[in-house]
Amino acid sequence: MNCSSRKYVSLPPNFQSGLDVINNVDSDKFRLFLNRIAQDIQMNPDSNNPFNEEQEEKLLASLDLDRNQLSVLIQSAIFILRQAIYNITSVDNFKNELSQNLKLTDEKVVAFLYVWSKNAKGLIKSSKEKSIFSRKLEDVSWLVDIEVASDKKKQMFETHSILQLNVAGRDGNQSNIILDLDERALIKLFEAVENIQESLDALC
């Protein structure tokens, strides 16, 4: 995969609509909104939403959004900031990513840069102290199992794929997760992995 034109900040396809929402909301309100998210990430790197139900209701009215738009706005903002934590090396680099790759308006670029300048050290520090992921995949083993089922007229063969995932927690302890997948479930898993690969490719 050629990464000569790598994009350091990118959104997966299901978040693309979030860019339109970001560009269309009030810029001053968005800056306050984004700053709240940045502060929440510093306190809790695992958080996926810093707002409670009452606060969301106020945001819906203040930003003039429906619930789906607010959800994608929150998730897109969090996703962009988290990518910046691991990939951005300078303010100029971040500015180029926001304006050229994500096509954000000048006002929204300024909002992101303002929040980043105020919170970058805390965001990076918190990410080093605590991994975003609770468990890490260490190894995968598998086998194919054939079960024989019969009725009065004929025998039938059913195939199952057995996956064993060896995972390690933050404390270093390892455990195994066993997945028993029929053909339909295996196809769903394969499609999910393909979607993940597409999202990874979008970063390059």
The 8 nearest C-alpha neighbors of each residue, nearest first, counted from 0:
[[1, 2, 203, 200, 3, 5, 199, 4],
 [2, 0, 3, 203, 4, 5, 200, 202],
 [1, 3, 5, 203, 4, 0, 6, 202],
 [2, 4, 5, 1, 203, 6, 0, 202],
 [5, 3, 2, 6, 203, 1, 7, 202],
 [4, 6, 203, 2, 3, 7, 202, 1],
 [7, 5, 202, 203, 8, 9, 4, 100],
 [6, 8, 86, 202, 5, 9, 96, 87],
 [9, 7, 6, 82, 96, 79, 83, 202],
 [8, 10, 202, 6, 7, 201, 11, 101],
 [9, 11, 14, 15, 12, 8, 75, 79],
 [10, 12, 198, 14, 13, 15, 9, 201],
 [13, 11, 15, 14, 10, 198, 16, 197],
 [12, 14, 11, 15, 16, 10, 17, 71],
 [15, 13, 17, 12, 16, 11, 10, 75],
 [16, 14, 17, 12, 18, 13, 10, 11],
 [17, 15, 18, 19, 14, 20, 13, 71],
 [16, 18, 20, 72, 15, 71, 14, 19],
 [19, 17, 21, 16, 20, 15, 22, 103],
 [20, 18, 22, 17, 21, 16, 23, 15],
 [19, 21, 17, 23, 18, 22, 72, 24],
 [22, 20, 18, 19, 23, 24, 17, 72],
 [21, 23, 19, 20, 24, 104, 103, 18],
 [22, 24, 20, 21, 19, 25, 26, 18],
 [25, 23, 21, 22, 62, 26, 20, 29],
 [24, 26, 28, 27, 29, 23, 62, 22],
 [27, 25, 29, 28, 24, 106, 30, 107],
 [28, 26, 30, 29, 25, 31, 110, 32],
 [27, 29, 31, 30, 25, 26, 32, 62],
 [28, 30, 32, 26, 27, 31, 33, 25],
 [29, 31, 110, 33, 27, 32, 28, 34],
 [32, 30, 34, 28, 29, 33, 35, 27],
 [31, 33, 29, 35, 30, 34, 28, 36],
 [34, 32, 36, 30, 35, 31, 29, 37],
 [33, 35, 37, 31, 36, 32, 114, 30],
 [34, 36, 38, 32, 33, 37, 39, 31],
 [35, 37, 39, 33, 34, 38, 49, 40],
 [38, 36, 34, 40, 39, 35, 33, 41],
 [39, 37, 35, 41, 36, 40, 34, 42],
 [38, 40, 36, 42, 41, 37, 49, 43],
 [41, 39, 44, 43, 37, 42, 38, 36],
 [42, 40, 122, 38, 39, 125, 43, 121],
 [41, 43, 39, 40, 38, 44, 125, 46],
 [42, 44, 40, 45, 46, 41, 39, 125],
 [45, 43, 40, 46, 131, 41, 42, 126],
 [46, 44, 43, 131, 47, 40, 132, 130],
 [47, 45, 43, 44, 48, 40, 49, 39],
 [48, 46, 45, 49, 74, 77, 73, 44],
 [47, 49, 50, 46, 73, 74, 36, 51],
 [50, 48, 39, 36, 46, 47, 51, 35],
 [51, 49, 48, 54, 55, 52, 53, 36],
 [50, 52, 54, 53, 55, 49, 48, 56],
 [51, 53, 55, 54, 56, 50, 57, 58],
 [54, 52, 56, 55, 51, 57, 50, 58],
 [55, 53, 57, 51, 56, 52, 50, 58],
 [54, 56, 58, 52, 57, 53, 50, 59],
 [55, 57, 59, 53, 54, 58, 52, 60],
 [56, 58, 54, 60, 55, 59, 61, 53],
 [59, 57, 61, 55, 60, 56, 62, 54],
 [60, 58, 64, 56, 57, 63, 62, 61],
 [59, 61, 63, 57, 58, 62, 56, 64],
 [60, 62, 58, 63, 59, 57, 64, 28],
 [61, 63, 64, 59, 58, 60, 24, 25],
 [64, 62, 60, 59, 61, 65, 58, 24],
 [65, 63, 59, 62, 68, 69, 66, 60],
 [64, 66, 68, 67, 59, 69, 63, 60],
 [65, 67, 69, 68, 70, 64, 59, 55],
 [66, 68, 70, 69, 65, 71, 64, 72],
 [69, 67, 71, 65, 70, 66, 64, 72],
 [68, 70, 72, 66, 67, 71, 64, 73],
 [71, 69, 67, 73, 72, 68, 66, 74],
 [70, 72, 74, 17, 68, 73, 69, 75],
 [73, 71, 69, 17, 75, 70, 74, 68],
 [72, 74, 70, 76, 71, 75, 69, 77],
 [73, 75, 71, 77, 76, 72, 78, 70],
 [76, 74, 78, 72, 77, 73, 17, 71],
 [75, 77, 79, 73, 78, 74, 72, 80],
 [78, 76, 74, 80, 75, 79, 81, 73],
 [77, 79, 75, 81, 76, 80, 74, 82],
 [80, 78, 82, 76, 81, 77, 75, 83],
 [81, 79, 83, 77, 82, 78, 76, 84],
 [82, 80, 84, 78, 83, 79, 77, 85],
 [83, 81, 79, 84, 80, 85, 8, 86],
 [82, 84, 87, 80, 86, 81, 85, 79],
 [85, 83, 81, 82, 123, 86, 80, 87],
 [84, 86, 83, 82, 87, 81, 123, 126],
 [87, 85, 83, 7, 84, 82, 88, 8],
 [86, 88, 83, 89, 93, 85, 84, 92],
 [87, 89, 86, 92, 90, 93, 83, 91],
 [90, 88, 92, 91, 87, 93, 94, 86],
 [89, 91, 93, 92, 94, 112, 88, 87],
 [92, 90, 94, 89, 93, 95, 88, 96],
 [91, 93, 89, 95, 90, 94, 96, 87],
 [92, 94, 90, 96, 91, 95, 87, 97],
 [95, 93, 91, 97, 92, 96, 90, 98],
 [96, 94, 92, 98, 93, 99, 97, 91],
 [95, 97, 100, 93, 94, 99, 98, 8],
 [98, 96, 101, 94, 95, 103, 100, 99],
 [97, 99, 102, 103, 95, 96, 101, 100],
 [98, 100, 102, 95, 96, 101, 97, 103],
 [101, 99, 96, 102, 97, 98, 6, 95],
 [100, 102, 97, 103, 98, 99, 96, 9],
 [103, 101, 98, 99, 100, 97, 104, 18],
 [104, 102, 98, 101, 97, 107, 22, 108],
 [103, 105, 107, 106, 22, 108, 102, 98],
 [104, 106, 108, 107, 109, 103, 98, 110],
 [107, 105, 109, 104, 108, 26, 110, 103],
 [106, 108, 110, 109, 104, 105, 103, 111],
 [107, 109, 105, 111, 110, 106, 97, 112],
 [108, 110, 112, 106, 107, 111, 113, 105],
 [111, 109, 107, 30, 113, 108, 112, 114],
 [110, 112, 108, 114, 113, 109, 115, 107],
 [113, 111, 115, 109, 110, 114, 116, 108],
 [114, 112, 110, 116, 115, 111, 109, 117],
 [113, 115, 117, 111, 116, 112, 34, 118],
 [114, 116, 112, 119, 118, 117, 113, 111],
 [117, 115, 113, 114, 118, 119, 112, 90],
 [118, 116, 114, 115, 119, 113, 120, 34],
 [117, 119, 115, 121, 120, 116, 122, 114],
 [120, 118, 115, 122, 121, 116, 123, 117],
 [121, 119, 123, 122, 118, 124, 117, 116],
 [120, 122, 124, 118, 119, 123, 41, 125],
 [123, 121, 119, 41, 125, 124, 120, 118],
 [122, 124, 126, 120, 121, 125, 84, 119],
 [125, 123, 121, 127, 126, 122, 120, 128],
 [124, 126, 128, 122, 127, 41, 123, 121],
 [127, 125, 123, 129, 124, 128, 130, 122],
 [128, 126, 124, 125, 129, 123, 130, 122],
 [129, 127, 125, 126, 124, 130, 123, 44],
 [128, 130, 126, 127, 125, 131, 44, 132],
 [129, 131, 132, 126, 127, 128, 133, 44],
 [132, 130, 45, 44, 129, 133, 126, 46],
 [133, 131, 130, 134, 135, 45, 169, 129],
 [132, 134, 168, 169, 131, 135, 130, 167],
 [135, 133, 168, 167, 132, 166, 169, 136],
 [134, 136, 167, 166, 137, 168, 133, 132],
 [135, 137, 166, 138, 165, 167, 134, 164],
 [136, 138, 166, 165, 135, 167, 139, 164],
 [139, 137, 165, 136, 164, 140, 166, 163],
 [140, 138, 164, 163, 165, 141, 162, 137],
 [141, 139, 163, 162, 164, 138, 142, 165],
 [142, 140, 162, 161, 163, 139, 143, 160],
 [141, 143, 161, 160, 144, 162, 140, 159],
 [142, 144, 160, 159, 161, 145, 158, 141],
 [143, 145, 159, 158, 160, 142, 146, 161],
 [146, 144, 158, 157, 159, 156, 147, 143],
 [145, 147, 157, 156, 158, 148, 144, 159],
 [148, 146, 156, 155, 157, 149, 145, 154],
 [149, 147, 155, 154, 156, 146, 150, 157],
 [150, 148, 154, 155, 153, 147, 151, 152],
 [149, 151, 152, 153, 154, 148, 155, 147],
 [150, 152, 153, 149, 154, 148, 155, 147],
 [153, 151, 150, 154, 149, 155, 148, 156],
 [154, 152, 150, 149, 151, 155, 148, 156],
 [153, 155, 149, 148, 150, 147, 156, 152],
 [156, 154, 148, 149, 147, 153, 157, 150],
 [157, 155, 147, 146, 148, 145, 158, 154],
 [156, 158, 146, 145, 147, 155, 159, 148],
 [159, 157, 145, 144, 146, 181, 156, 160],
 [158, 160, 181, 144, 180, 143, 145, 161],
 [159, 161, 143, 180, 142, 179, 144, 181],
 [160, 162, 179, 142, 141, 178, 143, 180],
 [163, 161, 141, 178, 177, 140, 164, 160],
 [162, 164, 177, 140, 176, 139, 141, 175],
 [165, 163, 139, 176, 175, 138, 166, 162],
 [164, 166, 175, 138, 137, 174, 136, 139],
 [167, 165, 136, 137, 135, 173, 174, 164],
 [168, 166, 173, 135, 134, 172, 171, 174],
 [167, 169, 134, 171, 170, 172, 133, 173],
 [168, 170, 171, 133, 134, 167, 172, 130],
 [169, 171, 168, 172, 167, 173, 134, 133],
 [172, 170, 168, 169, 167, 173, 134, 166],
 [171, 173, 167, 168, 170, 174, 169, 166],
 [174, 172, 167, 166, 171, 168, 165, 175],
 [173, 175, 166, 165, 167, 176, 172, 164],
 [176, 174, 165, 164, 166, 163, 177, 173],
 [175, 177, 164, 163, 165, 178, 174, 166],
 [176, 178, 163, 162, 175, 164, 179, 161],
 [177, 179, 162, 161, 180, 163, 176, 160],
 [180, 178, 161, 160, 159, 162, 177, 181],
 [181, 179, 160, 184, 159, 185, 178, 161],
 [180, 182, 159, 184, 183, 185, 160, 158],
 [181, 183, 185, 184, 186, 180, 159, 158],
 [184, 182, 186, 185, 181, 187, 180, 188],
 [185, 183, 187, 180, 181, 186, 182, 188],
 [184, 186, 188, 182, 187, 183, 180, 181],
 [185, 187, 189, 183, 188, 184, 190, 182],
 [188, 186, 184, 190, 185, 189, 191, 183],
 [187, 189, 185, 191, 186, 190, 192, 184],
 [188, 190, 186, 192, 191, 187, 185, 193],
 [191, 189, 193, 187, 192, 188, 186, 194],
 [192, 190, 188, 194, 193, 189, 187, 195],
 [191, 193, 195, 189, 194, 190, 196, 188],
 [192, 194, 190, 196, 191, 195, 189, 197],
 [195, 193, 197, 191, 196, 192, 190, 198],
 [194, 196, 192, 198, 193, 197, 199, 191],
 [195, 197, 199, 193, 198, 194, 200, 192],
 [198, 196, 200, 194, 199, 195, 201, 193],
 [197, 199, 201, 195, 11, 196, 200, 194],
 [200, 198, 196, 201, 202, 197, 195, 203],
 [199, 201, 197, 202, 203, 198, 196, 0],
 [202, 200, 198, 199, 203, 197, 9, 11],
 [201, 203, 6, 200, 199, 9, 7, 5],
 [202, 5, 2, 6, 201, 200, 4, 1]]
